């Protein structure tokens, strides 16, 4: 099939590489020329396991082209996958600026096309956006009718950064929200071979389901961490308690998020919670639990800050900075926020993260770190041994064996290790280790 993909961040780039691998012709569209140049050269614009080889193969296949021209991309494809960002606005609502501009361009492109075209929104969207906001724009710009001349639908993605390719090939399910059987049939042809259920539902249900999934994931992380703080105060082993809770699989409790740890962050959970609570507020719906999740998350982050402050030491070394080990995504990383707070209090920071390279940061990722840690270049150090040696407190935020082993080998008895990942064998370290809630 001939597919165009709008927005080449994590979801768009991984989808482009995987679709090309599977034999489809793919047109990648983005407003950032740097991303297009990387893909055209067979290089990946995102740090992701397996993407280096996959993107190189995609470029060599001859099935991938890139462009900034939305009209040409629509004209040259039968299905458009829209993966542009929908970040938080200042008031917590969803910033739909990019998706609204793209809807106008999409409508203008469809106006000049005689064949039927399917537009699949994969960006996380507030329920009602496709039908109430985007459809009128596309119809006005195209002069055509949704469900007759073109088809708008919503297909939520379930790609986790760090395992996106594996998640693409083996998703929990494929959900398509559509008001007509034609786009369902086309997407079934495109994704029906995947080893999971293919489910068709209404557009609004599909939009809401995505928020429910992300909010539930965020809720599970917070639930475990609040339990851990209470267990810490009571002298109870939080991991023993949560392991017992996880034995109950009858009610579909997932172990993936039911482990005490550090605060959550990243490009999805915080912004989707803000959008959900804002949506509830404007409809006079009280959601005390969801409204309290981000506040509790900040308390958990402050709990880590208190551990550092309580040490009485001023030179702090970070091993890890991105929101999730194995990626370079710094957007709303709790480690970035912790670093920002410590700098504001006058602490000296050194940072080691092998995945974070300032020269390769793009788009929202680059903008976020420039706003929150504008002098990060002076703190980053590629030598983990030097970072540890020049620190009085080592904040361990990476859970890779290499990172844990590096801290274990180079820490000293006069230092303090603050463990945010739960080191398997803290007794093996020369420095005293204090966990976040364990």
N, C-alpha and C positions, 0 to 999 in steps of 0.2 A: 504494500500500500504506500501511498505518498502522504507523508505526515509533515506538518509544520509545527514547530514548538516555539512558543513565545515566552521568553524569560529563561536564561541559561544559568540559574543558580544551581543549588544542589539537586532539586527535583528535575529541572529542565535538562541539565547537563547529563545526569544519570539516565534519564529517559531517552535522550538523544543517542547516547552510546549503546544502550541496550536494544533500542528499536533498530538501529543500524546493524548491530550484531545479528539480529533475528531476520535480516534480509529486507527491511523496509527502506525506502528512500526518505531521507529526513532533511528538512530545511530548518536550521536553527536561526532564531531571530532574537536580537537583543539590541538595546540602545548603546551598550558599552562596547566600543570597538575592541578594547583589549581582550575581552572574553572571546570575541569572534576570531581574532587573530590567533589566540592560543588553540582553539578548536580546529581552525583551518590548518594549523601546523601539526596537528595530531597530539596536542598537549591538553591536559585537563585544567579547567579553571577552578576546580575545587579539590581539596585534599580528601581523598576517599579511597579505601582499600579496593584495589583492583582497577581503579579508574585510569591509571597510567597506561597499562597495556590495552585496556578496552578502548580508550580514546585514540590511541595510536592505530589500532586495527580499524576503527571507524573511518579515520582519515584515509587510510590506505585502500579501503573498500571502494571508494569512489561514490558511495551512496549518501554522503553528507555534504551539504553546502550551507553556508552561513551568509546572513544579510541583515541589514538594518531596514530593509524595505518590506513593510507589512503587506502591501498590495501584491507584490511579486510572490511573497510566501503563500498567501491565500490562493492566488491564481495557480500556483504550481503544486497545490496539494488538495486532497479531498477531505482531510480531517486536520483541524488545528487544536493543539493542546496548549492551553493558556496556563503558564506557571509563574506569572509575575508576582512580586512581593505584595503583601497587604499588611504593612507594619502598623504599630500603634500610633495614633495621633496624640497630641499633647494632653487631651482630656480623657484618653483611654479608649476612645472610639476607634474603629478601624479606618486607617488611612487608605481610601480607595482611589486616590489620585491616579496611580499608574493603570489600574484596571479600567477606570472610566475613560482615560485617554485611549487605551487600547480598544475599547468597545467602539469608539468613534472610528478609529482606523479600520477596524474589522468590518464595520457597516459600510464604509466607503469602498472597501475592497470587494465585498459581496455584491454591491450594487453593479459592479462591472463584470460579474461572473455569471455565466449562463447555467453551469452545472450546480446541483445541490451541494451545499457545504455544511459540514458538521463542526460546530465549535464546542470544545470540551473544556470547561473551566475546572482546573485542578487546584488553583489557589484557594486557600481557606477563605470563605466568604460568609458574612453574617446571613442567617436565614432570610430569604426573601430577596436577596441581592440580584440573582439571575433573572427572576421573573419581574420584579418591580422596578429595578434600577437599570440593569444592563440590557434587557430585551427592548425596552422603549428606545434606547439610544441606537441599538443596532438596526431596529426597524426604521427609525426616522432617517438614519444616514444611508440606509440601503434602498429605502422605498419598497421593501419586500416584507413578507410575513413569516414569522417564526412558526415552524411546523408545516410550512408549505414550500417555501423557496429555500430556506435554510433551517438549521436545527441547533438550538442551544441546549446544552445539558451540563450536568455537574458530576464529576467523578473524583471523590476525595482520594488523596494519596496517603499511603501508610509507610513511607520511606523514612527510616531512622538514620540520621547522620552517623557515619561510622560503619553501617552495615546496609547501605542503600541498595547496592547491587543484589545482595542476597535477598533483601526484602522485595525488590522488584520481581525477582524470579520465583519467590515463594511468599506471596502476600497472605494475610489472614483471610481475606476475601476480596472480591472485586465488586464495588457498589457503583451503580450508574443511576443517577437521578435524571429522568427524562419524561417528557410529556407526549412522546411519539415513539412508535416501535422502530422507526428507521435508524435513529442514532444508537439504539440499544443493539440492533442487529450488527451495525458497523463496528461498534466497540467490542461486541462478542467475538467478531471475526479477528479483531486486533489483539484482544487479551484473553479470549476464551480458552486458549491452550494452557494457561497457567494452572498449577495444581491447587485450586481452591474453588469455593462456590462463586458463581457469577450471579449477583443479585440486582434486580431492577426495582427502583422505587421512585417516589416523587422527587422533584428537584429540591423542594424545601426540606424533606426528610433527609436527603443526602447531605445538604448543607448543614443541617442541625446535628446529624450524626457525627460529622467531623469534629464539631465543637465538643460534643459529648465525649468522644474518645479522648481528645486532648485534655479536657477538663478532668476526666476520670484518671488519666495517667498522672496529672499534676496532683490530684487529690491523694492518690496512693502514696506518692513520695512524701507528701506532707504528713500524712497519717503516721507513717513509720517514724519520721523524725520527731514528731510531737510525742509519740510513744517512747522514743529513745530518751528525750529530755526528762520525761517523768521517771523512767527507769533509772536514769543517772542519779536523780535526786533521792530515789528510794533504795539505791544500792542493788538494783536488780540487773541481771544480764539482759540487755535489750535484744541481743541476737538470739538468745535462747527463747525469749518470749515470741519474737517474730517468726522464728522457725516453727514453733508450735502452731501459731496462727496459720502458717502456710500449709500445714498438714491438711487443712480443710479445703479440699478442691471441689467439693460438691456444689458450692455456690460460685464457681468460676472465679476464684481469687487467683490472680497471677503472681507468681513469685518475682517476676522481673522488677517490680517497683516496690516490693514489700521488704526492703532492707534499709535499715538506718544508714544515713550518709550525709553528705553536705547539701546545701541549698540547691534547688533546681534553677535552671536558667535556659538559655538558648533562644532560638528565633521563633519558636512556636508557642510554648506553654505560657510565658508571661503575657504576650500580646493577646492571645486568644482568651485568657481569663479577663483581661481588661475589657475586651470587646463584649464578652458575655455579661459581665456585671453592669457595663454601661447600657447594654440593651435592656436588661432587666429594670434598671433605674428609670429609663425613659418610659417604660410601660408600667411603672409603679408596682413592680414585683420584687418582693423582699427575698434575697438569697443570702442569708447570713453565713452559711458555710463557705460558699464560693467567694463571697466578699471578704472573708477572713483568710483565705488561703495565701494570698500574696503577703498579707501582713504577718502571718505566721512564718512564711519563708524568710522575710526580712529579720524576724526575731532569731531564726536559726542562723542566718548569716552573722548577725550581731553576736550570737553565741560564740562563733569562731573568732570574731574580732575581740571579744572579751578574753578569750584564751590567750591571744597574742599580747594584749595589754597587760594581763595579769602576770605575764612572764617577767615584766620589768626590763626587758631587753629592747634595744632600738634598731639593731641591724637584722632585717628580715629577708630570708631567701625563699622564693617561690619555686617549687618544682611542679610545673603545670600552670597554664593560664586560660586555655580555651574552656568552653563550657562542658566539653565532653572529650575524654581521652581519645586520641586518634584522629581528631579533626583540627582545623585551624579556625573554627568559628568562634569569634570573640563576642558576638552580639549577646548582650545581657548575660554574659558569663558571671556567675557569682564570685569567681576568683578575681575577675577584673574589678568588680564592685568592692571586694575586700581590699584589693590593692589600692583602689581609689581612696577608700576610707583611711587606710594606714598612711598614705602620703599626706592626706589632709591633716593628720595628727602629727606630722613631722617625722615619721619613721623613714629609715633608709631602706630601699628595696633593690634586690637583684632578682631577676626572673629567668628561669630556664624552661623552655618548651620547644622541643625539636620540630613541632609541626607549624609553629608560628614564624613566618618570614614576612617582615613588613613590606618588602618589595613586591610580594605576590598577593597581598591583600587587595580585594576588589570590592566595589559597590558598597552595599550597606555595612558589610563587615569592616571595611576601611573607614567609613564615616563614623561608625560607632566608636572604634578605638581612638580616632582622632579627637572625638568629643570628650571621652572619659579619661584617657591616658595619653595626652598629647606628647609627653616626653618619654614614651615607652621605649624608644630606641636607645636611650641612655641607660635603661634598666636591663634590657635583654642581653643575655650572654649565652653563647652556644656551648660553653664549657660548664657542664653540671658540677664537676669537681670544684671549680673556682667559685661558683655560686654558693655551694655548701661551705667551702672554706672561709669565705668572707662574711658569713652570716652567724648570728647568735641564735636565731630561731629559724628552723626550716619548716615551711608549710608545705606538706606533701599533698598535692591535688591531682596527681596522675596515678592511676592504678595499674600501669604496665609493670611486668616483672623487671624490666630494665630500669625503670625509674625507682622502684622500691629497692632494687639491688644497689643502685648508685648511692642512695641515701644511706643504706645499711653499711656500705663499704667506706664511705667518706665522712660520716658524721663523727663527732667527738663527744667525750663525756661531759664537757663543759657547755654543750649546746642543748637545745630543746627541740624535739620534733613534734609538731602538731599534725596529727594524722587525720586527714579528711576522707580517707578511702578505706580505712580499716586494714592495716598491715597484718598479714597472716601470722607473722612471728615477731612481734615487737621486742621480745626478749633477746633477739639476735642482734639488736642494734646497740652500739656503744653509748649513744645518747639516750636520755630518758624520753619516752614517747607518751604523749597525752592524746587520747582520742577526742573526737568532738563530743560524743555522748557515750563513750565506752572506755 
